[in-house]
C-alpha cells in the first residue's frame, strides 16, 4: 500500500510538472504576440492595458466587421475616439462576458459599449459555452484560469490549448480577416434560408433563451459596475424573417426598463444590397454610412452625458 501511494504521488507530481511545463511554454511563446485590431480576429490581441476607450465594441461578427481592414481606422476617424473591439464571429453572451471581464481586469475602462446582439445567441449552447472561439486567441494564463470556472465546455478549453501547437496558428486562425470590399447585387432567398437554418440549429427553445437572458443580466451588471454606458443594437441585415428577433426585441425592452440600457433595432434600416458584402454584413461603404449617420450621433450623446455627469 505504501509503495502504491508513493508511486501515485510521484505520478501526480509528474503530471503537474508536465502541465506546468505545457502552460508555461504557451504563456512564454504567446506572451509577446501582438497584432493591430484591423488585422486580426482575436479579441485578446485587441485588448490593451490601462486604457480608457471612448467606445468598446462587443457582440458577434456584426461588431467585429466594424474593425476589419480599413473599417477600424475609418470608425475611429468618424467618431473621434479610441475604439477597442472585443467582439467575435458567432459569439454568444458567455464568451463575450468572459472577454469583457478580462478587458476590465487588465485595468481598462470604457465610456460607452456598443453591443451588437443577435437572436441566435440566445437559443443554443453552441454559440456560448460550446463555441470553439478561442483557437484564434493567444494563450494567456490568467485568461485560461478565468475560463476554468466559467462553465465553458471542457473540449473548448482543451482546444484553446491544443490549437497553439498547430503550425502557424496565428496566421491560420487569428489573421484570417474576411475581405469586405465586395457588394451584393441582389438578395438570395435560398442563401438566406440556409443561413438562418444554420444559426438556429437547435430551434427556438424558450427555456434555453431564458437561461442566456439571465447571463446577459450578468454582463450588463458587470458593465454598469465599471460605469460603462451600454447600447444594444440589432444590426442592419438582409436576413428576412429571422425567427429569434421577436424574442430579442421583447428581451431588450425589458432590459432597458430594468437597467436603463439603450436599445436600437436597425434590422430593417439598410436594405440596399450594394451596402452589404453578404446578407448580414455591411461592406466598407455600408460601414461608413452606418458609423457616420447612426453610431456617431448616439455615441456623441452618451459621451456628452458622461461629461456632464463628471461635472
C-alpha positions as CSV (number, residue, x, y, z in Angstrom):
1,X,0.0,0.0,0.0
2,X,2.8,2.4,0.9
3,X,4.6,1.7,-2.4
4,X,1.4,2.3,-4.3
5,X,0.9,5.7,-2.5
6,X,4.5,6.7,-3.3
7,X,4.0,5.8,-6.9
8,X,0.7,7.6,-7.1
9,X,2.2,10.8,-5.5
10,X,5.1,10.6,-7.9
11,X,2.7,10.2,-10.8
12,X,0.7,13.3,-9.7
13,X,3.8,15.3,-9.3
14,X,5.0,14.3,-12.8
15,X,1.6,15.1,-14.2
16,X,1.6,18.5,-12.5
17,X,5.1,19.3,-13.7
18,X,4.2,18.3,-17.3
19,X,1.1,20.5,-17.2
20,X,3.0,23.4,-15.7
21,X,5.6,23.0,-18.5
22,X,3.0,23.0,-21.2
23,X,1.2,26.0,-19.8
24,X,4.4,27.8,-19.1
25,X,5.7,27.2,-22.6
26,X,2.5,28.6,-24.1
27,X,2.4,31.6,-21.8
28,X,6.0,32.4,-22.8
29,X,5.7,31.8,-26.5
30,X,2.5,33.7,-26.9
31,X,3.4,36.4,-24.3
32,X,5.0,38.8,-26.8
33,X,2.4,38.4,-29.6
34,X,0.7,41.5,-30.8
35,X,-1.5,42.5,-33.8
36,X,-3.3,45.6,-34.8
37,X,-7.1,45.3,-34.4
38,X,-7.8,45.7,-38.1
39,X,-5.5,42.7,-38.9
40,X,-6.8,40.1,-36.5
41,X,-10.0,38.3,-35.5
42,X,-8.6,37.9,-32.0
43,X,-10.3,39.7,-29.1
44,X,-7.4,39.2,-26.7
45,X,-4.9,40.7,-29.1
46,X,-7.2,43.7,-29.4
47,X,-7.4,44.3,-25.6
48,X,-4.9,46.9,-24.3
49,X,-3.9,47.6,-20.8
50,X,-4.7,50.6,-18.6
51,X,-6.6,52.3,-21.5
52,X,-9.7,54.4,-21.4
53,X,-11.7,53.7,-24.5
54,X,-14.3,56.1,-25.7
55,X,-16.1,53.2,-27.4
56,X,-15.9,49.4,-26.8
57,X,-17.5,47.2,-29.4
58,X,-18.8,43.8,-28.3
59,X,-21.0,41.0,-29.6
60,X,-20.9,38.9,-32.7
61,X,-19.4,39.4,-36.2
62,X,-21.7,42.3,-36.6
63,X,-19.5,44.1,-34.2
64,X,-16.2,42.6,-35.5
65,X,-16.9,43.7,-39.0
66,X,-16.5,47.3,-37.8
67,X,-12.8,46.8,-37.2
68,X,-11.8,44.6,-40.1
69,X,-9.3,46.1,-42.5
70,X,-9.8,49.8,-43.2
71,X,-13.0,49.9,-41.2
72,X,-11.3,50.3,-37.8
73,X,-9.3,53.4,-38.7
74,X,-12.3,54.8,-40.5
75,X,-14.5,54.2,-37.4
76,X,-12.0,56.0,-35.1
77,X,-11.8,58.9,-37.6
78,X,-15.5,59.3,-37.8
79,X,-16.2,59.0,-34.1
80,X,-13.0,60.8,-32.9
81,X,-12.5,58.4,-30.0
82,X,-10.3,55.4,-29.1
83,X,-12.2,52.3,-30.2
84,X,-11.5,48.8,-28.8
85,X,-13.2,45.7,-30.3
86,X,-13.8,42.5,-28.3
87,X,-16.5,41.0,-30.5
88,X,-16.1,37.6,-32.2
89,X,-17.7,35.8,-35.1
90,X,-20.7,33.8,-33.8
91,X,-20.0,34.8,-30.2
92,X,-22.9,34.4,-27.8
93,X,-23.3,36.1,-24.4
94,X,-21.0,33.7,-22.5
95,X,-17.7,34.3,-24.4
96,X,-18.4,38.0,-24.7
97,X,-18.9,38.1,-20.9
98,X,-15.5,36.5,-20.4
99,X,-13.8,38.9,-22.8
100,X,-15.5,41.9,-21.2
101,X,-14.4,40.6,-17.7
102,X,-10.9,40.3,-18.9
103,X,-10.9,43.7,-20.5
104,X,-11.7,45.3,-17.2
105,X,-9.3,43.0,-15.4
106,X,-6.4,44.5,-17.4
107,X,-7.1,47.9,-16.0
108,X,-9.2,49.2,-18.9
109,X,-12.3,51.4,-18.8
110,X,-14.9,52.2,-21.5
111,X,-17.2,55.1,-21.5
112,X,-19.6,53.5,-24.0
113,X,-20.2,49.9,-25.1
114,X,-22.0,49.1,-28.3
115,X,-23.1,45.5,-28.0
116,X,-24.3,44.0,-31.3
117,X,-26.9,41.5,-30.3
118,X,-28.3,38.6,-32.4
119,X,-31.3,36.4,-32.0
120,X,-29.5,33.1,-32.5
121,X,-27.1,33.6,-29.5
122,X,-30.0,33.0,-27.0
123,X,-31.0,29.7,-28.4
124,X,-28.1,27.3,-28.3
125,X,-25.1,26.5,-26.1
126,X,-23.1,26.1,-29.4
127,X,-22.8,29.9,-29.5
128,X,-22.0,30.1,-25.8
129,X,-20.3,27.5,-23.6
130,X,-19.7,25.3,-26.7
131,X,-18.3,27.9,-29.1
132,X,-14.8,27.0,-30.3
133,X,-13.8,30.6,-30.5
134,X,-10.5,30.5,-28.6
135,X,-8.5,28.8,-31.3
136,X,-7.6,32.2,-32.7
137,X,-6.7,33.7,-29.3
138,X,-3.2,33.8,-27.9
139,X,-2.6,31.8,-24.7
140,X,-2.9,34.0,-21.7
141,X,-2.6,32.1,-18.4
142,X,-4.8,34.5,-16.5
143,X,-7.5,34.2,-19.1
144,X,-7.1,30.4,-19.1
145,X,-7.6,30.3,-15.3
146,X,-10.6,32.7,-15.8
147,X,-12.2,30.2,-18.2
148,X,-11.9,27.2,-16.0
149,X,-14.9,28.0,-13.6
150,X,-16.9,29.8,-16.3
151,X,-19.0,26.9,-17.5
152,X,-17.2,26.8,-20.8
153,X,-17.2,23.2,-22.1
154,X,-14.1,21.1,-21.3
155,X,-13.4,20.4,-25.0
156,X,-13.5,24.1,-25.9
157,X,-10.9,24.8,-23.2
158,X,-8.7,21.9,-24.3
159,X,-9.0,23.2,-27.9
160,X,-7.7,26.6,-26.6
161,X,-4.5,24.8,-25.6
162,X,-4.2,22.3,-28.4
163,X,-4.7,25.0,-31.1
164,X,-1.5,26.7,-30.0
165,X,0.5,23.7,-31.0
166,X,-0.7,23.9,-34.6
167,X,1.8,25.3,-37.1
168,X,1.3,28.9,-37.8
169,X,-1.9,29.1,-35.6
170,X,-1.7,32.9,-35.6
171,X,-1.7,33.1,-39.4
172,X,-4.2,30.4,-39.8
173,X,-6.7,31.4,-37.2
174,X,-6.3,34.9,-35.8
175,X,-5.2,36.6,-39.0
176,X,-7.9,35.4,-41.5
177,X,-9.7,38.7,-41.8
178,X,-12.6,38.5,-44.3
179,X,-12.5,40.7,-47.4
180,X,-15.3,43.3,-47.0
181,X,-14.7,45.1,-50.3
182,X,-17.3,43.3,-52.3
183,X,-21.0,44.0,-52.7
184,X,-24.2,42.1,-53.4
185,X,-26.3,42.9,-56.4
186,X,-29.5,41.3,-55.0
187,X,-30.7,39.2,-52.1
188,X,-30.8,35.4,-52.5
189,X,-33.7,33.9,-50.6
190,X,-32.3,30.4,-50.8
191,X,-29.0,31.6,-49.2
192,X,-30.9,33.5,-46.5
193,X,-32.9,30.4,-45.6
194,X,-29.7,28.3,-45.4
195,X,-28.0,30.8,-43.2
196,X,-30.9,31.0,-40.8
197,X,-31.2,27.2,-40.6
198,X,-27.5,27.1,-39.5
199,X,-28.0,29.9,-37.0
200,X,-30.9,28.2,-35.3
201,X,-29.7,24.6,-35.4
202,X,-31.4,23.8,-32.1
203,X,-34.7,25.5,-32.9
204,X,-36.4,28.1,-30.6
205,X,-36.3,26.6,-27.1
206,X,-37.6,29.4,-24.7
207,X,-36.1,27.7,-21.6
208,X,-32.7,28.0,-23.3
209,X,-33.4,31.6,-24.2
210,X,-34.4,32.4,-20.6
211,X,-31.1,30.9,-19.4
212,X,-29.0,33.2,-21.7
213,X,-31.2,36.2,-20.9
214,X,-30.1,35.8,-17.3
215,X,-26.5,35.5,-18.4
216,X,-27.0,38.8,-20.3
217,X,-28.1,40.3,-17.0
218,X,-24.7,39.4,-15.5
219,X,-22.9,41.1,-18.4
220,X,-25.0,44.3,-18.0
221,X,-24.3,44.4,-14.3
222,X,-20.6,43.9,-14.9
223,X,-20.5,46.8,-17.4
224,X,-22.5,49.1,-15.0
225,X,-20.2,48.3,-12.1
226,X,-17.4,49.7,-14.2
227,X,-19.5,52.8,-15.2
228,X,-19.8,51.9,-18.9
229,X,-22.9,53.0,-20.7
230,X,-24.4,50.1,-22.7
231,X,-26.1,50.4,-26.0
232,X,-27.6,47.2,-27.5
233,X,-28.1,47.1,-31.3
234,X,-29.7,44.8,-33.7
235,X,-27.5,45.2,-36.8
236,X,-28.8,46.0,-40.4
237,X,-29.4,42.8,-42.3
238,X,-30.9,41.4,-45.4
239,X,-31.9,38.2,-43.4
240,X,-35.7,38.5,-43.6
241,X,-37.9,36.6,-41.2
242,X,-35.1,36.0,-38.6
243,X,-37.1,33.8,-36.1
244,X,-35.2,35.0,-33.0
245,X,-35.6,38.7,-33.4
246,X,-39.0,39.0,-31.7
247,X,-37.5,37.4,-28.6
248,X,-34.6,39.8,-28.8
249,X,-36.8,42.9,-29.1
250,X,-39.0,41.8,-26.2
251,X,-36.0,40.9,-24.1
252,X,-34.1,44.1,-24.8
253,X,-37.1,46.3,-24.0
254,X,-37.2,44.5,-20.6
255,X,-33.5,45.1,-20.0
256,X,-34.0,48.8,-21.0
257,X,-36.7,49.2,-18.4
258,X,-34.8,47.2,-15.7
259,X,-31.3,48.6,-16.2
260,X,-31.7,51.8,-18.2
261,X,-29.6,50.5,-21.1
262,X,-30.3,51.8,-24.6
263,X,-31.7,49.6,-27.4
264,X,-31.9,50.2,-31.2
265,X,-33.4,47.9,-33.7
266,X,-31.7,48.6,-37.1
267,X,-32.6,45.2,-38.7
268,X,-34.8,47.0,-41.3
269,X,-32.7,50.2,-41.7
270,X,-30.4,49.3,-44.6
271,X,-32.0,47.3,-47.4
272,X,-29.8,48.2,-50.4
273,X,-27.9,45.0,-51.2
274,X,-25.0,47.1,-52.5
275,X,-24.2,48.2,-49.0
276,X,-23.5,44.5,-48.0
277,X,-20.8,42.0,-48.9
278,X,-23.0,39.2,-47.8
279,X,-26.6,39.0,-46.5
280,X,-25.9,40.4,-43.0
281,X,-22.5,42.1,-43.1
282,X,-22.0,45.6,-44.4
283,X,-19.2,46.3,-46.8
284,X,-16.9,49.3,-46.4
285,X,-19.3,51.8,-47.9
286,X,-22.1,50.4,-45.6
287,X,-19.9,50.7,-42.5
288,X,-19.0,54.3,-43.4
289,X,-22.7,55.3,-43.6
290,X,-23.5,53.2,-40.5
291,X,-20.8,54.8,-38.4
292,X,-21.4,58.4,-39.6
293,X,-25.2,58.5,-39.6
294,X,-26.1,56.2,-36.7
295,X,-23.1,55.4,-34.4
296,X,-21.7,58.9,-34.2
297,X,-24.9,60.7,-33.1
298,X,-25.6,58.0,-30.5
299,X,-22.1,58.0,-29.2
300,X,-21.8,61.8,-29.0
301,X,-25.0,62.0,-27.0
302,X,-23.7,59.4,-24.5
303,X,-20.3,61.0,-24.2
304,X,-21.8,64.4,-23.6
305,X,-23.9,62.8,-20.8
306,X,-20.8,61.2,-19.4
307,X,-19.0,64.5,-19.4
308,X,-22.0,66.3,-17.7
309,X,-22.0,63.6,-15.0
310,X,-18.4,64.3,-14.2
311,X,-19.2,67.9,-13.7
